[in-house]
Amino acid sequence: MISTEQRRALEMLADAESRGSTIEMLIEDGFPAEMVADLVRNGLASMQGDTVKVGGRAIEVIRVQITDAGQRAIEEP
């Protein structure tokens, strides 16, 4: 069973498709880092490092993506 807040975060990740979202964007949208970590710990989301270019500079970010288990969790009533 997932909370309303977890469901909202997973739905946001599902909408982002394969690119996922950065941890920074999730936090800016009001999701606590601890909750995102719980989603990863429970296998509902995954994290991986990525490099993006911003203004000609390479910046390291952490991308969060929904897993198959996370997708199943939001499909349940």
C-alpha positions in Angstrom: 0.0 0.0 0.0 1.4 3.4 -1.0 0.5 6.8 0.4 -1.3 9.5 -1.6 2.0 11.5 -1.8 4.0 8.4 -3.0 1.3 7.7 -5.6 1.6 11.3 -6.8 5.4 11.1 -7.1 5.2 7.7 -8.9 2.5 9.1 -11.3 4.8 12.1 -12.0 7.7 9.7 -12.7 5.4 7.6 -15.0 4.5 10.7 -17.0 8.2 11.4 -17.4 8.6 8.0 -19.1 12.2 6.7 -19.6 14.0 9.9 -18.7 12.5 10.1 -15.3 13.0 13.2 -13.2 15.9 14.6 -11.3 15.9 14.4 -7.5 16.1 18.2 -7.4 12.9 18.5 -9.5 11.1 16.1 -7.2 12.2 18.1 -4.1 11.2 21.4 -5.8 7.7 19.8 -6.4 7.4 19.2 -2.7 8.4 15.6 -2.3 10.7 15.0 0.7 14.1 13.4 -0.2 13.4 10.7 2.5 10.1 9.7 0.7 11.9 9.4 -2.6 14.6 7.3 -0.9 11.8 5.1 0.5 10.4 4.6 -3.0 13.9 3.4 -4.2 14.4 1.3 -1.1 11.0 -0.4 -1.7 11.8 -1.1 -5.4 9.2 1.3 -6.7 11.7 3.7 -8.2 15.4 3.6 -9.2 18.1 6.2 -9.2 21.1 6.7 -11.4 23.6 9.4 -12.1 23.6 11.4 -15.3 25.4 14.3 -16.8 23.6 17.2 -18.4 24.9 20.3 -20.1 23.6 23.6 -18.8 25.1 26.8 -20.4 28.0 24.8 -21.8 28.8 23.3 -18.4 28.5 19.6 -17.5 26.5 19.1 -14.3 26.0 15.8 -12.5 22.4 15.0 -11.6 20.6 12.1 -10.1 17.7 10.8 -12.2 14.8 9.0 -10.6 12.7 6.6 -12.7 9.7 4.5 -12.0 10.2 0.7 -11.9 7.8 -2.0 -13.1 6.8 -2.5 -9.5 6.1 1.2 -9.1 4.0 1.1 -12.3 2.0 -1.8 -10.9 1.6 0.0 -7.5 -0.1 3.0 -9.2 -2.3 0.8 -11.3 -3.8 -0.8 -8.2 -7.0 0.8 -6.9 
